[in-house]
Amino acid sequence: MNNPVHHNVKQGESDWHALRDTHFTASESSAMMGDSEYTTRTDLLNRKASGVAEAIDAATAARFRAGHEAEAAARPIAERIVGEELYPATVTLQYEELPLLASCDGLTLLGEIAWEHKLWNESDAVSVRQGIVPRKHIWQLEQQLLVTGAVRTLFMLSDGTEDRCVYCWYEPQPGLFEKLIAGWRQFAVDLADYEPTVIVEPPMPATPDDLPLLELDIVGSVRDTNLGTWQQVVAARIAGINTDLQTDQDFADAEGMVKFLKVGEQDIVKAKAAAIAQTKSIDELFQAVDRLKDQMREKRLELEKLVKARKNEIRFEIAAAALGQVMAHAANIAEGFDRRLRAPDVLESKFRQDCIEAMKGKRNVAALHDAASATATQWKLDLTAKAQLMTINIRHFDDLIEDEAQAMLFPDVGSLVHKDLQDFEATVKARIADAKAAEQAKREAAEKAEAARREQEAATAAAQANAKPATAETSPTVSAPANDPAPAPETVETPTYPAPSEPEDAGDLSAGEIALDVADVGVRLGESGIEVAIREGNGDLIVVPLTIEQATQVRDQLTRKIREERKAQEAA
């Protein structure tokens, strides 16, 4: 974005108009956004594309003149409120690809405060008294602040007097700047493809020639009547009515003919009533009159139905054309969209509903086109805004993700990108943090398990390294005197091992290698590891060093043997 450029031009003169012709101006922004009371967006496109200035009628010129006079008279009031002198300013700014312009009624010397004056309007004054700038003026103020770099604007309504003068301060509103820029970008796209249309005055209905006066002069019999001639004229008129309605002129003619036929019906009723007042004996005359009346009524109702049906058809045709523009815009967005995401969709039924709603109350084709165009523009702006938000979020997502594993945490990224940026970022960071915490906890648990396993292996290895021969022949024996009772083997508190179970493969120590004719068995934790002390039936004490696995196998075998002997004793 470049710096603002101040131009030495006087508002209203030719060089000022020439500058406006090449820029998107603040005073045009309300029409561009569809919020102007005086100019439609289509009118603005026509004017910008054709280069033809809008015709100013006498009433508009008078309004402009009154506004300039009130502005000049109100300037001292505004300067007193601001506390500084205010200078008229015309400023341009090249915002990326957009050439923007703002003409300010007043700007302080340092450009920090702008002043915008509008001619007194009682309904707008109610809003300003509450500190609210009417929506139709907001876009102009937003663009003035953007282009000039001012911090705030003094918005004033007055007729140039203190008695009818209200004001409020305006500062940039969140989100409106982005909408303004998006609006001008879409306008620039539409302008590049726009084909100017010729603006014509609304058509006036063709007025049918008046029917000849129907005369029914009856005195007991039909004395005088021009009913035959009148009937021929009416029949010819009915036959000449156009029922193929295509243009605004066709619709206007048809509506005029409806009114004409209705008047003809009323004339017949009046003539018949006059004839009836003279006599009641001429049945043939009355039947002819009734037939004519029925013909005119039938044609009138047919025209009314045609007008209504064709108007509905045209509304749907215009809505369909506008929908095509929106669909084309959505297709352009999708063309270069990130493949991980689904481009914003167009809900066709909702668009048609919005279009038909916007066209309610519009009485000519031009107004229907304006309403549909405004609806299509708003939809295109919404689609662009959604696509931009999704693009910003997915790019930020790529910056936050460290590897493919983290990307796998977000199978729903296509839904998440619709969140606003701050919410989206918070969601992504929280999910990544949770995953990292879970991974760290898993890693710590694995490290603890590995440390425990290594400690166990080290203890087992140490026990095996210090182990003594595990056979009875090489184990020392201790003989006790025959008359003395055999001392009990030394026992110590032992670690908890699995409960006795049926022995599986005993490995190196089979049941045949252990003498099971024992008087007593003890287990202790000796210097070389686990030691099993066995006192045989003859009183000899055998101490055998074992590994944990061997000790468990011996314990299981002894326990089974003891249980079997007990069962045998109980059975005996």
C-alpha angles and dihedrals in degrees: 000000000000128000120271116269120214115212125208096225132124117237112251098023127112098260090051091052090047090054091049092051091064097044141059102247131211092234089057094050095087091055090046090054092045095247101109121116093205109034131042123214089248090053090052092049090050092050095045094045097044098036089223112138118233112263112248115214125204094265092051092047090051091050091050091049093050090048093053092048093049091047092054092048093047096050094088089050091052093046090052091053094046094041092225140079115269122217126196108246138188111198132177130197130188102218103188104294094347121095103209130187135188127188109198124199086215141002129180119243093258092042096238097122128041128196125211121185127195129184115262115278119172097212092049090045090063090060095044091051086060090052094255124127110218111254093240089067100039097086092053091053092046091053093045091054092046096049099040097037090230118157098221143354132231103222113199138181118195148134089226095273133101091234094061102037127111129165145174137186122253128200129180111284121223113263097007095095090057091048092049093052092044089050094053091046091054090045090053090052092049091046092054091057097035124120110203116238126212111250111221133178115265109271120257118222116256108249112228117225112266115262116246113263109272109233122197109173109173131174107171088314136027101290100173135353139154091202093126093055092042090051092052092050093049093047091051092049092050092049090052096055114118112231097173099093115192112134136046087254090056091052093046091050092048093050090048091050091051089057091046094052092047090054089049090054091052091049091054091050090051094047091048091049090051092050092048089054088059099044143345098204103083102087095161092058093051093048090054091049091050092050091053091048092050091049092052092046093048092052092046092053090046091053093047091053091046092050092049095044094045091048089053090048091051091049090054092045092052091046090050091051091050090048089054090057091051093047090050090051091050090050091053090052092049093049095076098024124132108270092225090064136060112235116239112282130227113228099211098196091051092049092051090049091052091046095051090046091052091050095054112120094015109133104191138043094250091056091048090053091049092051093049092045092052091050092048091049092053091050092049091050090050092049091049092049092050092048092049092050091049092048093049091048096048091049090050088048090057090052092051097046114087101189145352092272090062091046088058088063089071111061086146096055089119089065097038094058090070090070120096113268098258094047091045093050092048091051094050094046093047093051092048091048091051091050092049091049091050091048092049091050090049091049093049091049090051091049091051092049091049092050091051091049092051092049090052092048091049092050092048092048091050091050092050092048091056096039120130125219108289100214129101092232094061097036118098117250128209120211119207127200112273094236097044120084113250113258115245115249116260111261131195135185107279133204119262114262132180116294117267112282139171105288117248123195107342092205114201093355111064127181090257092063094059122073105228096186093094137149097202141358130203135179126208140168105243133179092273096046130267114007127191115206114202124186109201126213091262091056098256115141117217122191114199123186111217141179118243091258092049093046090052091051092049091048092051093049094047092046091052092048092050091050092050092050091049091051090049092051092048090049091051 
